[in-house]
């Protein structure tokens, strides 16, 4: 998939809402970038994350309820009881499996790496466990960029720590600083 813009996948779990809000509060609004937010959600509780994030950015924020083509300058948000994957410029929605461990971030990051290669950016924010690690390793392998929240600033540091210990993130910073990194990176495209 040849293109002139980055696709940024953001993975989070416990404590991630505050990190996401801080990230989008400091993000430039006129970036030629696709943002996809994959978080751990309760299966049976309607997510309001897209509404919450829409109060922290002027970019359109879209809860992904069906397959749709991505457009730069938009924020796409995973909804409850689903997984999403990137395929040929489309977000493809899939029903969540029955496993207890949620792997929404790895599933999206793996597809992001395969589809966007060096135009992919994976960001891991607050959360417990290691979801996102395998996908981050794949993003690195395919030439993309991996960033993580500084474990000291995360409410739950399991996900960022797993990246620090098992992968080689380009930067580990507070969410506001990660947003500024994306602003600088994407201003170059």
C-alpha positions in Angstrom: 0.0 0.0 0.0 1.9 3.0 -1.3 1.0 6.3 0.3 2.4 9.6 1.4 1.0 9.6 5.0 1.6 7.8 8.2 -1.0 5.5 9.9 -0.7 5.7 13.7 -2.0 2.9 15.8 -2.5 3.6 19.5 -3.0 0.8 21.9 -4.1 1.2 25.5 -5.9 -0.6 28.3 -6.3 0.2 32.0 -5.6 3.9 32.6 -5.5 4.5 28.9 -8.3 7.0 28.7 -6.4 9.7 30.5 -3.3 9.0 28.5 -5.3 9.2 25.2 -7.0 12.5 26.2 -3.6 14.0 27.1 -2.2 12.8 23.7 -5.0 14.2 21.6 -4.9 17.5 23.6 -1.3 18.1 22.4 -1.7 16.8 18.8 -1.8 19.2 15.9 -5.1 19.2 14.2 -4.1 19.5 10.5 -2.0 16.4 10.2 -2.2 14.2 7.1 -2.3 11.1 9.3 -4.7 8.3 10.0 -5.1 7.5 13.7 -6.6 4.2 14.9 -7.2 3.7 18.6 -7.4 0.0 19.8 -8.2 -0.4 23.5 -9.4 -3.2 25.8 -13.1 -2.8 26.3 -15.8 -4.6 28.2 -17.7 -7.0 25.9 -21.1 -6.0 27.1 -20.8 -2.3 27.9 -21.2 0.3 25.2 -18.0 2.2 24.7 -18.2 6.0 24.8 -14.5 6.5 24.1 -15.1 8.0 20.6 -17.3 10.6 22.2 -14.8 11.4 24.9 -11.9 11.7 22.4 -14.0 14.0 20.2 -13.8 16.6 23.1 -10.0 16.5 22.9 -9.5 17.0 19.1 -11.1 18.9 16.2 -10.4 15.9 13.9 -13.5 13.7 13.2 -13.6 10.8 15.7 -15.4 7.7 14.3 -16.4 4.6 16.3 -15.7 1.7 13.8 -19.1 -0.1 13.6 -18.6 -1.5 10.1 -15.9 -1.9 7.5 -14.8 1.5 6.2 -12.1 3.2 4.1 -9.6 5.2 6.1 -8.9 8.9 5.4 -6.1 11.0 6.7 -7.1 13.6 9.3 -9.5 11.2 11.1 -9.4 9.3 14.3 -10.9 5.8 14.2 -11.8 4.1 17.5 -12.4 0.4 18.2 -15.9 -0.3 19.7 -16.9 -3.0 22.2 -16.8 -6.7 21.4 -14.8 -6.3 18.2 -11.3 -6.4 16.7 -10.2 -4.3 13.7 -7.6 -4.9 11.1 -6.2 -2.7 8.3 -6.5 -4.2 4.8 -5.9 -2.3 1.6 -6.8 1.1 3.0 -9.9 -0.3 4.8 -10.6 -1.0 8.5 -12.1 -4.4 8.6 -14.2 -5.2 11.7 -14.2 -8.7 13.2 -16.1 -10.1 16.1 -14.0 -10.5 19.3 -13.0 -14.0 20.1 -13.9 -15.8 23.4 -10.5 -15.7 24.9 -10.1 -14.1 28.3 -6.9 -12.2 27.3 -7.7 -9.3 25.0 -5.4 -9.1 22.0 -7.0 -6.1 20.2 -3.8 -4.1 20.1 -1.6 -7.0 18.7 -4.2 -7.8 16.1 -4.4 -4.3 14.8 -0.6 -3.6 15.1 0.2 -6.7 13.1 -2.1 -5.7 10.3 -0.7 -2.1 10.5 2.8 -3.4 10.1 2.0 -5.6 7.2 0.0 -3.0 5.3 1.9 0.2 6.0 5.4 -1.0 6.7 7.7 2.1 7.1 4.7 4.4 7.1 3.4 2.7 10.3 3.7 4.1 13.8 2.6 2.1 16.9 2.1 3.8 20.2 1.6 1.9 23.5 0.0 3.9 26.3 -1.1 2.9 29.8 -2.3 -0.7 30.4 -1.7 -3.9 32.1 -0.3 -7.1 30.5 1.6 -7.4 27.3 -0.9 -6.8 24.5 0.8 -4.8 21.8 4.2 -6.3 22.3 4.1 -8.8 19.4 2.6 -6.2 17.1 5.2 -3.6 18.1 7.9 -6.1 17.3 6.3 -6.6 13.9 6.1 -2.9 13.2 9.8 -2.6 14.0 10.6 -5.5 11.7 8.7 -4.0 8.8 10.5 -0.6 9.2 7.9 1.3 11.2 8.3 3.3 14.4 7.3 2.2 17.9 6.7 4.7 20.7 5.6 4.1 24.3 4.4 6.0 27.2 7.0 6.5 30.0 6.1 3.8 32.5 6.5 6.4 35.3 3.7 8.4 33.8 1.3 5.5 33.1 -1.4 4.7 35.6 -0.8 1.0 34.7 2.7 0.4 33.4 2.5 -3.3 32.2 2.0 -2.6 28.5 4.7 0.2 28.2 7.1 -1.8 30.4 6.8 -4.8 28.1 7.7 -2.6 25.1 10.7 -1.2 27.0 11.9 -4.7 28.1 11.4 -6.6 24.9 11.4 -4.2 22.0 13.3 -1.1 21.1 11.0 1.9 21.1 12.2 5.1 19.4 11.0 7.1 22.4 9.3 6.6 25.8 7.7 9.8 27.0 4.6 11.2 28.6 1.6 11.3 26.2 1.9 15.0 25.6 5.5 14.5 24.5 4.6 11.6 22.3 2.0 13.9 20.6 4.7 16.5 20.0 6.9 13.7 18.5 4.1 12.8 16.1 3.6 16.5 15.2 7.3 16.8 14.3 7.4 13.5 12.4 4.3 14.1 10.4 5.2 17.7 9.5 8.1 16.2 7.5 5.7 14.2 5.2 
